[in-house]
Amino acid sequence: MRIGLFHESSLPPRTYGGIERIMVALSRAYLRRGHEVTVICKAGDAGKIAESRDDAESGRLRVFELPPNYRNEPPDSWLPKDIDFLHSHQPLKVADGFRPSVPFLVSIHGNGHADEKYWANTAFLSESHAKNHSAKYFVYNGVDPARYTFQPEKEKGADGYFVFLARTTWRVKNVKTAITWANDLGVRLEIMGGHGVSRGLIRYNGLVDEAEKVKLLAGARALIYPTNWDEPCAGAPLEALACGTPVISSVNGCMPELVRPDTGVVCRDYDELLSAAARVSDISPRACRKSVEEFFSDERMADDYLSLMLKIMRDGDLDHEPRYDFASSSVELLYKPTVLNRLRVAITGKL
């Protein structure tokens, strides 16, 4: 099959890029299964996206650059004409004349808004993500375990540390609570995903490259991920687990689906967050790695998506009607219950 993978980004990503990494992983997995892949994006390097340069040089993987005005034009006017199936990783406009003529599937990576409309051929990223959109179909994100160093022995003693990995400028990723937590426990925290002033045991590493990210993840005692939004299917926890590193997280969104008792600790309040630092010492790095190999790999993700593609090609549109359907109490904010924090949350509903 000739598959078109669409997202308005430059590929492959150099540093941060959750959706972009999924695009690259799927490109490689589809190629391994014998399909041809056209990556439809702003700009890209086929040789770097593919695992083998032969795939790019033979034309089995190619990059199709988006025209500048594509957003306001029907997909059929700018999509390559020779693809058999379009797999979009961003919403496609729902309006007369904007439905692609080629069979298609849209993967939604965010949480959208109440007025957003979705095609029936839409998949979400986890059970909770699908439920929040009154939907039936979802496919968990996946990572390639071979690209992550499995380190069963973590740094200990004075060299021991925890790690935070997320865009620090995004408030809901909750780096503030992670820093407070590390200071209260007196533990070293390595932060990846943004810049800041390093003080004491808190160290900012900026937007690190792949090698540095994997090195820090693999050596960490745990990933601290106190997310304060409905996570669709977070990538950083999967990357940590692939390295054999347990995850400490909130209960929000997909986190209880990704982090099981044998791979991490899901916390409802700050006291549980504090006690989790000791509890992760009993978690087996091998169990963390195994969870990715069995449930959250790029191979499983590709197979699940291909099954949905074949269903659409065989049966037509998926049998559900996605729509924004979030409960008002869906997020349980995780934070240190100081007077100031309580007041802030009471007044604004935010941390």
N, C-alpha and C positions, 0 to 999 in steps of 0.2 A: 504494500500500500504506500502511496505517496502522501505523507502527512505534513501539513503546514502547522507550525508552532508559532503563535503570535503573541508578542508583548512589546509595547513601545519603550524599549530600553536598548542600551548598547551591550553587546555580549561578546565574550564572557565578562562578568564583573571583576574588577580588580580588588575591591575590598567588600564593603557592605552590599548586599543584594539578595534578599530572600527569594523573591519570585524569579529573579534572573538565574539563581543557582538551580531552582527546580527546572527551568527551561533547559539548561545545559544538561542536567542529569537525565531528563526525559529524552533529549536529542540522542544522547549516547545509548540509552537503553533501547530506544526504538531502532537505532542502527544495528545494535547487536542482534536484534530479532529479524533482521533482513529487510526492514522497511527503508524507504528513502525519506529524507527529512529536509524540508525547507523552513529555515528559521526566518520569520518575518519580524523585523525589528528596525530600530533607528539606524544602527550601524553594528557591524559584527565582523569577526574573523573566523571563518569556517575552520581554518586549520587549528585554531585554539579551542574551538567548541568541541570538535571531534576528538575522540580518543586516539584515532589513527589518522595521520595525514592522508592516507590512501582514500579514506572516506570522502574527504574534501576534494582531493585531486581527481577522483573518479566521478565526482558529481553526485554521489549518494547523499552528501550533506552540502547544502548551499545556503547562502544568506541572501534574502530578498529585502532591499532597503525600502522602508516606508516613504511614500511621497509626503511632502510637507503639509498638504491640505487633506490628508486622509480622514481626519475626524469628522468632517462635514460631508463626506461622500459615501454612497452605498458601498459596502465591502466588495461587491462584484466589480466595481470600477477600479479597484487598486490591488485586489488579491491576485497572486499568480494564477494563471489559467490552467495549469497542469497538475494541481493537487487533487487528491481523491477525498481528503478529509481535512477540515480545519479544526485545530484545537487551540482555542483562544484562552489566554491567561489574564485577560482583563474583560470587563463587561462589553458586550456589543450592543449598540443602540437598538432599542426595541421601538420600531416605528415602521409604517408602511414603506416598502421599498428598500428597507435596510436588512432584511433577512438574507443571509448568504444563500446562493443557489446550491452550493456544495454542502454535503452533510457536515454538521459541525457540533462541537461541544464547547461550552464555556466553563472554565474553572474560576470560581470566585475566591479571591484570596483575602478580601477584607470583609467588613461588616456593613458597608453600604449605609443607606438612610431610608427613612420611611417611604419616600416617594419613588425609590428606585424600582424599575421594572426589570424582569428577568425572562429570558426565553425558557421554554420548557426544557430544552437541551442544556441544562445548567447543572453542574455538580459542585458540591461544597467540600470542605477539607476535613471534617470530622463529624461525629454523630451530633455533638452539641451545636456545631456550626450549621448543620442541616436543619436541626430542630429550630434554631433561631430564625430560620428563613422558611419555615413551614414546608420543608423539602424532604425528599425521600432518598436522594442519591448523594453519596460522598465518597471521596478517596483521600486517605491519609497521605500527607507529604512523606517523602522518603529521601534518604541519603545513601551514597555509595560507601559501604563500610571500608572498602579497600583504600579509600582516600583519607581515612582517619586513623591515626596511630593508636593502637590499643596498648594502654599502659596500665598493667595490673597493680603495680606498686606506685602509690602516690607520694608526692613530696611530704615529708614529715618534719616534726620539730620546728626549728627556727625557719626552715625552708618551706614549711607547709603553707598553703594558701587556698583561698576560694576565688572563684572567678565570676564576673558578671559580663554577659554578652548580649547587647541589644543597642539600638540607637538611643543614646543618652539624652538627646534633645526631645525625644518623644516621652512626654510626662507619664503616660500610662505604663511604660516599661518599668517605672518606679525605681530608678537608680538611687533616689533619695533614701528610700527605706533600706535598700541594700547597704548603703554607706553607713547609715545609723546602726543597722544590725551588726556590721563588722566592727564598728567602734565600740559598741556595747559589749561585744564578746572579746575584743582585743585580738582579732584575727586579721591577717593580711588579706586584702581584697585587690585583685587585678581586674581593672575595668577595661573592656574592649567595646568600642562602638561610639567613641566621641572623645573630645578633649576637655581637660579641666586641670585644676591645680592639684598636684599630688602632695599629700601631707601625711606624715606618720606612716601608718600601715595601709593607707589608701593610695593606690597608684593608677593613674590614667595611662593607657597605652595607645589611645587614638584609634584611627581606623586602620587596623592591622591587615597585613596580607594573609593569604591562606596558610602559609607555613608557620607564621608566628601565632596565628589563631589556634591551629591544631596543637602546637607545642604547649601553649598555655592551658588549653582545655585538657589535654592528656595528663598533665602533671597535677591538676587541681584536686583538692579533696572533694569538691562538689561545685556545681554551677548553682549560684543563687539567682533565682528568676521569679521575683515577687510581683508578677504582672497584675495590673489593675484594670484589665479590660477583658472582654470576651475573646480570648485567643482562638482564632480559627484553627490553626495547626502550626504551632511555633516551630521554627527550624533550629534555633540555638539549642534547645533541650535535646533534640535528636542528634545533633553534632556532638554534644557532650556525652550522651549515652554511647555513641559509636566509639568514643575514646575510652570507654569503661569508667566514665565519671558520672556519679549519681547526681540527681537534680533535686533542688529544694525550691518549691514553688507555692503559689497561691492555688486556690480551688477554681479559678476562673476559666471559663471556656473549656477548651479541650484538655487542660492540664491533667485532670484525673484520668483521662483516656490514655495520655502519653506516659505519665509517671505512675507506675504501680508500686505497691509496697516493697517489692524486691529491687526497685531501680531508683527509689528516691522517697521524698517526703512531701506530701501536699498539705499545706498549712491554712487554717482558717483564721488565725489571729497571731498577734506578735509573740505571745508566749510560746506558741507552737513553733514559730519561726526560730526563736532562740534555741529551743531544745533540739531542733532538727540538726544543728551543727554536730552534736555528739552522736545522734542516731545514724547519720550516714556512714559512720565508721564501720558499722556492722553490715553494710551493703556490699555485695560481691561485684567487683568490676566486671567479672565474666558474665553475670546476669544482666548487667547494663548493656554490654556489647551484644549479647544474645537477643535482647529485645529488639534491637535494630535489625539484626540479621534475619529475624523471623517475622517481624511485623512492620518495621519502618524502613525498609530498604528501598533503593531506587528500582530494583527488579520487581518487587511486589507492587510498587506504585505504578510502574509502566504496565504491568499485566492487568491491574484493575482498570486503568484508563482504556486500554485496548479492548477489554471486555465491554465497557460502556460504548465505545466507538462501534464495535460490531453489532451491539444491540440496536443502536440508532440506525445503522445501515440496513439492518434486517427488519426492524419493527417500526421505524419512524420515530417521531418525537417521544421523549421520555414521559412516563405516565405520572407526572406530578405538576403542580403549579406553584413554583417558588414565589415567596413574597416576604418582605421584612416582617418579622414577628417576634421581636425581643420582649422578654418580660422586664418590667421596670426594675425589678430587684435582681436582675441576672448577674450583676457584679458585686462581689463582696470585697470592699476595699481593705487592703492589707497595709497596716502602718503602725508605728509606735504610738500608743494612745496618750500622747502628751496633751495638755490643755489646749495648746495652740493648734495641734493637728485636729483635735476633736471639734474645736470651734470652726476651723476652716471647712471641715467636712460637713458640719451641721449647716453652715451658711451657703456654701457653694455646691456641695455634693461631690467635690473633687478634693484631691490631696495636693 
